[in-house]
Amino acid sequence: MKKITIDPRLCKKCGICVEFCPADVYTRELDGSPVISFQEKCTGCKLCELRCPDFAIKVEVSKNDIK
């Protein structure tokens, strides 16, 4: 199982995670905050984590998900 967490203290609401996610896991609140709306669609690619300029996102992938 993949677990995504966003630290709201670090997130500056830039939207990079939303734009780079190939699985459309995220949506945005009216204030621009990213929301993990479809965690079950996460492929574990970690593009959101790698592209986040403020290190606000962490994607944890269990060993069972690694193929």
PyMOL Python script that loads the backbone (N, CA, C, O; Angstrom):
from pymol import cmd

cmd.read_pdbstr("""\
ATOM      1  N   MET A   1       0.830  -1.179   0.000  1.00  0.00           N
ATOM      2  CA  MET A   1       0.000   0.000   0.000  1.00  0.00           C
ATOM      3  C   MET A   1       0.881   1.251   0.000  1.00  0.00           C
ATOM      4  O   MET A   1       1.943   1.278   0.622  1.00  0.00           O
ATOM      5  N   LYS A   2       0.428   2.270  -0.698  1.00  0.00           N
ATOM      6  CA  LYS A   2       1.150   3.537  -0.731  1.00  0.00           C
ATOM      7  C   LYS A   2       0.491   4.523   0.220  1.00  0.00           C
ATOM      8  O   LYS A   2      -0.735   4.591   0.307  1.00  0.00           O
ATOM      9  N   LYS A   3       1.309   5.283   0.929  1.00  0.00           N
ATOM     10  CA  LYS A   3       0.789   6.282   1.850  1.00  0.00           C
ATOM     11  C   LYS A   3       1.400   7.631   1.493  1.00  0.00           C
ATOM     12  O   LYS A   3       2.622   7.778   1.446  1.00  0.00           O
ATOM     13  N   ILE A   4       0.545   8.606   1.244  1.00  0.00           N
ATOM     14  CA  ILE A   4       0.988   9.951   0.893  1.00  0.00           C
ATOM     15  C   ILE A   4       0.648  10.870   2.049  1.00  0.00           C
ATOM     16  O   ILE A   4      -0.469  10.846   2.566  1.00  0.00           O
ATOM     17  N   THR A   5       1.613  11.677   2.452  1.00  0.00           N
ATOM     18  CA  THR A   5       1.354  12.696   3.470  1.00  0.00           C
ATOM     19  C   THR A   5       1.855  14.046   2.977  1.00  0.00           C
ATOM     20  O   THR A   5       2.881  14.141   2.303  1.00  0.00           O
ATOM     21  N   ILE A   6       1.109  15.080   3.326  1.00  0.00           N
ATOM     22  CA  ILE A   6       1.486  16.450   3.002  1.00  0.00           C
ATOM     23  C   ILE A   6       1.599  17.219   4.308  1.00  0.00           C
ATOM     24  O   ILE A   6       0.659  17.251   5.102  1.00  0.00           O
ATOM     25  N   ASP A   7       2.744  17.835   4.525  1.00  0.00           N
ATOM     26  CA  ASP A   7       2.949  18.653   5.720  1.00  0.00           C
ATOM     27  C   ASP A   7       2.459  20.066   5.408  1.00  0.00           C
ATOM     28  O   ASP A   7       3.113  20.789   4.657  1.00  0.00           O
ATOM     29  N   PRO A   8       1.321  20.471   5.972  1.00  0.00           N
ATOM     30  CA  PRO A   8       0.764  21.788   5.661  1.00  0.00           C
ATOM     31  C   PRO A   8       1.644  22.948   6.133  1.00  0.00           C
ATOM     32  O   PRO A   8       1.521  24.067   5.636  1.00  0.00           O
ATOM     33  N   ARG A   9       2.522  22.681   7.084  1.00  0.00           N
ATOM     34  CA  ARG A   9       3.428  23.744   7.556  1.00  0.00           C
ATOM     35  C   ARG A   9       4.499  24.065   6.519  1.00  0.00           C
ATOM     36  O   ARG A   9       5.011  25.184   6.476  1.00  0.00           O
ATOM     37  N   LEU A  10       4.837  23.086   5.685  1.00  0.00           N
ATOM     38  CA  LEU A  10       5.873  23.273   4.677  1.00  0.00           C
ATOM     39  C   LEU A  10       5.310  23.625   3.302  1.00  0.00           C
ATOM     40  O   LEU A  10       5.989  24.263   2.497  1.00  0.00           O
ATOM     41  N   CYS A  11       4.081  23.216   3.033  1.00  0.00           N
ATOM     42  CA  CYS A  11       3.476  23.404   1.708  1.00  0.00           C
ATOM     43  C   CYS A  11       3.166  24.875   1.457  1.00  0.00           C
ATOM     44  O   CYS A  11       2.537  25.543   2.277  1.00  0.00           O
ATOM     45  N   LYS A  12       3.628  25.374   0.289  1.00  0.00           N
ATOM     46  CA  LYS A  12       3.332  26.769  -0.068  1.00  0.00           C
ATOM     47  C   LYS A  12       2.243  26.854  -1.144  1.00  0.00           C
ATOM     48  O   LYS A  12       2.020  27.915  -1.727  1.00  0.00           O
ATOM     49  N   LYS A  13       1.564  25.718  -1.402  1.00  0.00           N
ATOM     50  CA  LYS A  13       0.410  25.669  -2.301  1.00  0.00           C
ATOM     51  C   LYS A  13       0.764  26.031  -3.739  1.00  0.00           C
ATOM     52  O   LYS A  13      -0.014  26.694  -4.423  1.00  0.00           O
ATOM     53  N   CYS A  14       1.931  25.598  -4.196  1.00  0.00           N
ATOM     54  CA  CYS A  14       2.389  25.938  -5.545  1.00  0.00           C
ATOM     55  C   CYS A  14       1.679  25.144  -6.630  1.00  0.00           C
ATOM     56  O   CYS A  14       1.571  25.614  -7.763  1.00  0.00           O
ATOM     57  N   GLY A  15       1.189  23.938  -6.306  1.00  0.00           N
ATOM     58  CA  GLY A  15       0.466  23.120  -7.270  1.00  0.00           C
ATOM     59  C   GLY A  15       1.319  22.211  -8.128  1.00  0.00           C
ATOM     60  O   GLY A  15       0.797  21.532  -9.013  1.00  0.00           O
ATOM     61  N   ILE A  16       2.624  22.181  -7.885  1.00  0.00           N
ATOM     62  CA  ILE A  16       3.507  21.327  -8.687  1.00  0.00           C
ATOM     63  C   ILE A  16       3.116  19.859  -8.534  1.00  0.00           C
ATOM     64  O   ILE A  16       3.129  19.114  -9.514  1.00  0.00           O
ATOM     65  N   CYS A  17       2.772  19.440  -7.338  1.00  0.00           N
ATOM     66  CA  CYS A  17       2.379  18.043  -7.115  1.00  0.00           C
ATOM     67  C   CYS A  17       1.140  17.688  -7.935  1.00  0.00           C
ATOM     68  O   CYS A  17       1.055  16.596  -8.497  1.00  0.00           O
ATOM     69  N   VAL A  18       0.200  18.596  -8.000  1.00  0.00           N
ATOM     70  CA  VAL A  18      -1.036  18.368  -8.744  1.00  0.00           C
ATOM     71  C   VAL A  18      -0.735  18.241 -10.233  1.00  0.00           C
ATOM     72  O   VAL A  18      -1.276  17.362 -10.903  1.00  0.00           O
ATOM     73  N   GLU A  19       0.111  19.100 -10.744  1.00  0.00           N
ATOM     74  CA  GLU A  19       0.424  19.128 -12.170  1.00  0.00           C
ATOM     75  C   GLU A  19       1.270  17.942 -12.627  1.00  0.00           C
ATOM     76  O   GLU A  19       1.092  17.463 -13.747  1.00  0.00           O
ATOM     77  N   PHE A  20       2.177  17.462 -11.796  1.00  0.00           N
ATOM     78  CA  PHE A  20       3.091  16.399 -12.202  1.00  0.00           C
ATOM     79  C   PHE A  20       2.589  14.989 -11.915  1.00  0.00           C
ATOM     80  O   PHE A  20       3.175  14.020 -12.397  1.00  0.00           O
ATOM     81  N   CYS A  21       1.529  14.860 -11.147  1.00  0.00           N
ATOM     82  CA  CYS A  21       1.027  13.521 -10.813  1.00  0.00           C
ATOM     83  C   CYS A  21       0.404  12.869 -12.051  1.00  0.00           C
ATOM     84  O   CYS A  21      -0.608  13.354 -12.558  1.00  0.00           O
ATOM     85  N   PRO A  22       1.004  11.767 -12.547  1.00  0.00           N
ATOM     86  CA  PRO A  22       0.455  11.114 -13.743  1.00  0.00           C
ATOM     87  C   PRO A  22      -0.846  10.355 -13.475  1.00  0.00           C
ATOM     88  O   PRO A  22      -1.556  10.000 -14.415  1.00  0.00           O
ATOM     89  N   ALA A  23      -1.164  10.104 -12.201  1.00  0.00           N
ATOM     90  CA  ALA A  23      -2.359   9.338 -11.854  1.00  0.00           C
ATOM     91  C   ALA A  23      -3.508  10.220 -11.375  1.00  0.00           C
ATOM     92  O   ALA A  23      -4.562   9.708 -10.997  1.00  0.00           O
ATOM     93  N   ASP A  24      -3.318  11.534 -11.387  1.00  0.00           N
ATOM     94  CA  ASP A  24      -4.355  12.473 -10.932  1.00  0.00           C
ATOM     95  C   ASP A  24      -4.851  12.144  -9.523  1.00  0.00           C
ATOM     96  O   ASP A  24      -6.054  12.069  -9.270  1.00  0.00           O
ATOM     97  N   VAL A  25      -3.904  11.953  -8.624  1.00  0.00           N
ATOM     98  CA  VAL A  25      -4.222  11.645  -7.238  1.00  0.00           C
ATOM     99  C   VAL A  25      -4.724  12.880  -6.495  1.00  0.00           C
ATOM    100  O   VAL A  25      -5.528  12.770  -5.569  1.00  0.00           O
ATOM    101  N   TYR A  26      -4.251  14.044  -6.901  1.00  0.00           N
ATOM    102  CA  TYR A  26      -4.527  15.283  -6.166  1.00  0.00           C
ATOM    103  C   TYR A  26      -5.596  16.154  -6.818  1.00  0.00           C
ATOM    104  O   TYR A  26      -5.771  16.161  -8.037  1.00  0.00           O
ATOM    105  N   THR A  27      -6.301  16.886  -5.964  1.00  0.00           N
ATOM    106  CA  THR A  27      -7.142  18.002  -6.378  1.00  0.00           C
ATOM    107  C   THR A  27      -6.685  19.189  -5.529  1.00  0.00           C
ATOM    108  O   THR A  27      -5.786  19.053  -4.699  1.00  0.00           O
ATOM    109  N   ARG A  28      -7.304  20.350  -5.739  1.00  0.00           N
ATOM    110  CA  ARG A  28      -6.901  21.524  -4.972  1.00  0.00           C
ATOM    111  C   ARG A  28      -8.099  22.160  -4.292  1.00  0.00           C
ATOM    112  O   ARG A  28      -9.205  22.183  -4.832  1.00  0.00           O
ATOM    113  N   GLU A  29      -7.856  22.677  -3.092  1.00  0.00           N
ATOM    114  CA  GLU A  29      -8.856  23.463  -2.375  1.00  0.00           C
ATOM    115  C   GLU A  29      -8.951  24.835  -3.042  1.00  0.00           C
ATOM    116  O   GLU A  29      -8.128  25.160  -3.897  1.00  0.00           O
ATOM    117  N   LEU A  30      -9.931  25.633  -2.667  1.00  0.00           N
ATOM    118  CA  LEU A  30     -10.076  26.973  -3.222  1.00  0.00           C
ATOM    119  C   LEU A  30      -8.866  27.852  -2.931  1.00  0.00           C
ATOM    120  O   LEU A  30      -8.535  28.733  -3.724  1.00  0.00           O
ATOM    121  N   ASP A  31      -8.205  27.621  -1.800  1.00  0.00           N
ATOM    122  CA  ASP A  31      -7.019  28.426  -1.452  1.00  0.00           C
ATOM    123  C   ASP A  31      -5.744  27.901  -2.119  1.00  0.00           C
ATOM    124  O   ASP A  31      -4.662  28.451  -1.909  1.00  0.00           O
ATOM    125  N   GLY A  32      -5.869  26.835  -2.925  1.00  0.00           N
ATOM    126  CA  GLY A  32      -4.716  26.283  -3.635  1.00  0.00           C
ATOM    127  C   GLY A  32      -4.058  25.104  -2.957  1.00  0.00           C
ATOM    128  O   GLY A  32      -3.165  24.484  -3.536  1.00  0.00           O
ATOM    129  N   SER A  33      -4.469  24.781  -1.760  1.00  0.00           N
ATOM    130  CA  SER A  33      -3.875  23.657  -1.028  1.00  0.00           C
ATOM    131  C   SER A  33      -4.142  22.346  -1.757  1.00  0.00           C
ATOM    132  O   SER A  33      -5.267  22.096  -2.191  1.00  0.00           O
ATOM    133  N   PRO A  34      -3.117  21.505  -1.896  1.00  0.00           N
ATOM    134  CA  PRO A  34      -3.343  20.198  -2.518  1.00  0.00           C
ATOM    135  C   PRO A  34      -4.087  19.267  -1.575  1.00  0.00           C
ATOM    136  O   PRO A  34      -3.886  19.294  -0.361  1.00  0.00           O
ATOM    137  N   VAL A  35      -4.946  18.448  -2.153  1.00  0.00           N
ATOM    138  CA  VAL A  35      -5.730  17.475  -1.393  1.00  0.00           C
ATOM    139  C   VAL A  35      -5.480  16.105  -2.008  1.00  0.00           C
ATOM    140  O   VAL A  35      -5.524  15.945  -3.227  1.00  0.00           O
ATOM    141  N   ILE A  36      -5.220  15.130  -1.168  1.00  0.00           N
ATOM    142  CA  ILE A  36      -5.035  13.753  -1.631  1.00  0.00           C
ATOM    143  C   ILE A  36      -6.428  13.154  -1.800  1.00  0.00           C
ATOM    144  O   ILE A  36      -6.974  12.572  -0.863  1.00  0.00           O
ATOM    145  N   SER A  37      -6.997  13.296  -2.984  1.00  0.00           N
ATOM    146  CA  SER A  37      -8.381  12.895  -3.228  1.00  0.00           C
ATOM    147  C   SER A  37      -8.523  11.442  -3.664  1.00  0.00           C
ATOM    148  O   SER A  37      -9.550  10.815  -3.403  1.00  0.00           O
ATOM    149  N   PHE A  38      -7.512  10.908  -4.319  1.00  0.00           N
ATOM    150  CA  PHE A  38      -7.605   9.557  -4.873  1.00  0.00           C
ATOM    151  C   PHE A  38      -6.334   8.769  -4.568  1.00  0.00           C
ATOM    152  O   PHE A  38      -5.632   8.336  -5.481  1.00  0.00           O
ATOM    153  N   GLN A  39      -6.043   8.587  -3.287  1.00  0.00           N
ATOM    154  CA  GLN A  39      -4.817   7.905  -2.880  1.00  0.00           C
ATOM    155  C   GLN A  39      -4.735   6.508  -3.469  1.00  0.00           C
ATOM    156  O   GLN A  39      -3.639   6.020  -3.746  1.00  0.00           O
ATOM    157  N   GLU A  40      -5.865   5.860  -3.665  1.00  0.00           N
ATOM    158  CA  GLU A  40      -5.876   4.502  -4.218  1.00  0.00           C
ATOM    159  C   GLU A  40      -5.348   4.451  -5.651  1.00  0.00           C
ATOM    160  O   GLU A  40      -4.963   3.382  -6.123  1.00  0.00           O
ATOM    161  N   LYS A  41      -5.324   5.588  -6.350  1.00  0.00           N
ATOM    162  CA  LYS A  41      -4.811   5.639  -7.713  1.00  0.00           C
ATOM    163  C   LYS A  41      -3.289   5.833  -7.769  1.00  0.00           C
ATOM    164  O   LYS A  41      -2.695   5.746  -8.843  1.00  0.00           O
ATOM    165  N   CYS A  42      -2.668   6.092  -6.633  1.00  0.00           N
ATOM    166  CA  CYS A  42      -1.232   6.364  -6.581  1.00  0.00           C
ATOM    167  C   CYS A  42      -0.438   5.152  -7.076  1.00  0.00           C
ATOM    168  O   CYS A  42      -0.673   4.023  -6.647  1.00  0.00           O
ATOM    169  N   THR A  43       0.502   5.408  -7.984  1.00  0.00           N
ATOM    170  CA  THR A  43       1.350   4.341  -8.521  1.00  0.00           C
ATOM    171  C   THR A  43       2.670   4.216  -7.768  1.00  0.00           C
ATOM    172  O   THR A  43       3.429   3.273  -7.990  1.00  0.00           O
ATOM    173  N   GLY A  44       2.942   5.168  -6.876  1.00  0.00           N
ATOM    174  CA  GLY A  44       4.187   5.130  -6.125  1.00  0.00           C
ATOM    175  C   GLY A  44       5.374   5.672  -6.886  1.00  0.00           C
ATOM    176  O   GLY A  44       6.515   5.395  -6.516  1.00  0.00           O
ATOM    177  N   CYS A  45       5.142   6.438  -7.942  1.00  0.00           N
ATOM    178  CA  CYS A  45       6.246   6.958  -8.765  1.00  0.00           C
ATOM    179  C   CYS A  45       7.058   8.043  -8.045  1.00  0.00           C
ATOM    180  O   CYS A  45       8.209   8.298  -8.400  1.00  0.00           O
ATOM    181  N   LYS A  46       6.467   8.665  -7.054  1.00  0.00           N
ATOM    182  CA  LYS A  46       7.102   9.692  -6.229  1.00  0.00           C
ATOM    183  C   LYS A  46       7.455  10.979  -6.982  1.00  0.00           C
ATOM    184  O   LYS A  46       8.284  11.756  -6.508  1.00  0.00           O
ATOM    185  N   LEU A  47       6.842  11.215  -8.142  1.00  0.00           N
ATOM    186  CA  LEU A  47       7.107  12.465  -8.846  1.00  0.00           C
ATOM    187  C   LEU A  47       6.699  13.668  -8.002  1.00  0.00           C
ATOM    188  O   LEU A  47       7.379  14.694  -8.015  1.00  0.00           O
ATOM    189  N   CYS A  48       5.605  13.551  -7.278  1.00  0.00           N
ATOM    190  CA  CYS A  48       5.167  14.661  -6.429  1.00  0.00           C
ATOM    191  C   CYS A  48       6.206  14.955  -5.347  1.00  0.00           C
ATOM    192  O   CYS A  48       6.534  16.111  -5.081  1.00  0.00           O
ATOM    193  N   GLU A  49       6.711  13.899  -4.735  1.00  0.00           N
ATOM    194  CA  GLU A  49       7.717  14.061  -3.678  1.00  0.00           C
ATOM    195  C   GLU A  49       9.014  14.644  -4.239  1.00  0.00           C
ATOM    196  O   GLU A  49       9.617  15.528  -3.632  1.00  0.00           O
ATOM    197  N   LEU A  50       9.432  14.149  -5.386  1.00  0.00           N
ATOM    198  CA  LEU A  50      10.686  14.603  -5.981  1.00  0.00           C
ATOM    199  C   LEU A  50      10.611  16.040  -6.491  1.00  0.00           C
ATOM    200  O   LEU A  50      11.606  16.765  -6.451  1.00  0.00           O
ATOM    201  N   ARG A  51       9.450  16.451  -6.966  1.00  0.00           N
ATOM    202  CA  ARG A  51       9.291  17.798  -7.529  1.00  0.00           C
ATOM    203  C   ARG A  51       8.924  18.858  -6.499  1.00  0.00           C
ATOM    204  O   ARG A  51       9.056  20.048  -6.784  1.00  0.00           O
ATOM    205  N   CYS A  52       8.475  18.472  -5.330  1.00  0.00           N
ATOM    206  CA  CYS A  52       8.052  19.445  -4.309  1.00  0.00           C
ATOM    207  C   CYS A  52       9.252  20.285  -3.866  1.00  0.00           C
ATOM    208  O   CYS A  52      10.213  19.752  -3.312  1.00  0.00           O
ATOM    209  N   PRO A  53       9.195  21.605  -4.111  1.00  0.00           N
ATOM    210  CA  PRO A  53      10.337  22.452  -3.773  1.00  0.00           C
ATOM    211  C   PRO A  53      10.538  22.661  -2.273  1.00  0.00           C
ATOM    212  O   PRO A  53      11.600  23.110  -1.841  1.00  0.00           O
ATOM    213  N   ASP A  54       9.529  22.339  -1.490  1.00  0.00           N
ATOM    214  CA  ASP A  54       9.607  22.574  -0.040  1.00  0.00           C
ATOM    215  C   ASP A  54       9.648  21.293   0.776  1.00  0.00           C
ATOM    216  O   ASP A  54       9.556  21.335   2.003  1.00  0.00           O
ATOM    217  N   PHE A  55       9.787  20.144   0.099  1.00  0.00           N
ATOM    218  CA  PHE A  55       9.857  18.841   0.774  1.00  0.00           C
ATOM    219  C   PHE A  55       8.653  18.603   1.682  1.00  0.00           C
ATOM    220  O   PHE A  55       8.784  18.039   2.768  1.00  0.00           O
ATOM    221  N   ALA A  56       7.482  19.041   1.226  1.00  0.00           N
ATOM    222  CA  ALA A  56       6.263  18.927   2.020  1.00  0.00           C
ATOM    223  C   ALA A  56       5.539  17.600   1.815  1.00  0.00           C
ATOM    224  O   ALA A  56       4.643  17.260   2.588  1.00  0.00           O
ATOM    225  N   ILE A  57       5.915  16.848   0.784  1.00  0.00           N
ATOM    226  CA  ILE A  57       5.221  15.599   0.463  1.00  0.00           C
ATOM    227  C   ILE A  57       6.128  14.409   0.696  1.00  0.00           C
ATOM    228  O   ILE A  57       7.312  14.419   0.360  1.00  0.00           O
ATOM    229  N   LYS A  58       5.529  13.374   1.289  1.00  0.00           N
ATOM    230  CA  LYS A  58       6.249  12.119   1.491  1.00  0.00           C
ATOM    231  C   LYS A  58       5.367  10.997   0.968  1.00  0.00           C
ATOM    232  O   LYS A  58       4.189  10.905   1.311  1.00  0.00           O
ATOM    233  N   VAL A  59       5.951  10.147   0.136  1.00  0.00           N
ATOM    234  CA  VAL A  59       5.245   8.977  -0.399  1.00  0.00           C
ATOM    235  C   VAL A  59       5.960   7.746   0.138  1.00  0.00           C
ATOM    236  O   VAL A  59       7.146   7.538  -0.116  1.00  0.00           O
ATOM    237  N   GLU A  60       5.226   6.942   0.878  1.00  0.00           N
ATOM    238  CA  GLU A  60       5.773   5.701   1.422  1.00  0.00           C
ATOM    239  C   GLU A  60       5.180   4.532   0.645  1.00  0.00           C
ATOM    240  O   GLU A  60       3.963   4.424   0.494  1.00  0.00           O
ATOM    241  N   VAL A  61       6.049   3.668   0.160  1.00  0.00           N
ATOM    242  CA  VAL A  61       5.618   2.505  -0.624  1.00  0.00           C
ATOM    243  C   VAL A  61       6.042   1.253   0.144  1.00  0.00           C
ATOM    244  O   VAL A  61       7.206   1.097   0.514  1.00  0.00           O
ATOM    245  N   SER A  62       5.076   0.370   0.374  1.00  0.00           N
ATOM    246  CA  SER A  62       5.403  -0.867   1.078  1.00  0.00           C
ATOM    247  C   SER A  62       6.150  -1.816   0.144  1.00  0.00           C
ATOM    248  O   SER A  62       6.089  -1.674  -1.078  1.00  0.00           O
ATOM    249  N   LYS A  63       6.839  -2.760   0.715  1.00  0.00           N
ATOM    250  CA  LYS A  63       7.617  -3.717  -0.081  1.00  0.00           C
ATOM    251  C   LYS A  63       6.715  -4.563  -0.972  1.00  0.00           C
ATOM    252  O   LYS A  63       7.156  -5.051  -2.012  1.00  0.00           O
ATOM    253  N   ASN A  64       5.462  -4.740  -0.577  1.00  0.00           N
ATOM    254  CA  ASN A  64       4.515  -5.514  -1.374  1.00  0.00           C
ATOM    255  C   ASN A  64       4.141  -4.793  -2.673  1.00  0.00           C
ATOM    256  O   ASN A  64       3.714  -5.428  -3.637  1.00  0.00           O
ATOM    257  N   ASP A  65       4.301  -3.473  -2.696  1.00  0.00           N
ATOM    258  CA  ASP A  65       3.940  -2.686  -3.880  1.00  0.00           C
ATOM    259  C   ASP A  65       5.069  -2.586  -4.900  1.00  0.00           C
ATOM    260  O   ASP A  65       4.826  -2.207  -6.046  1.00  0.00           O
ATOM    261  N   ILE A  66       6.278  -2.912  -4.514  1.00  0.00           N
ATOM    262  CA  ILE A  66       7.416  -2.826  -5.410  1.00  0.00           C
ATOM    263  C   ILE A  66       7.419  -4.060  -6.310  1.00  0.00           C
ATOM    264  O   ILE A  66       7.391  -5.199  -5.844  1.00  0.00           O
ATOM    265  N   LYS A  67       7.454  -3.791  -7.611  1.00  0.00           N
ATOM    266  CA  LYS A  67       7.408  -4.913  -8.576  1.00  0.00           C
ATOM    267  C   LYS A  67       8.664  -4.975  -9.386  1.00  0.00           C
ATOM    268  O   LYS A  67       8.804  -5.848 -10.242  1.00  0.00           O
TER     269      LYS A  67
END
""", "prot")
cmd.dss("prot")
cmd.show_as("cartoon", "prot")
cmd.util.cbc("prot")
cmd.orient("prot")
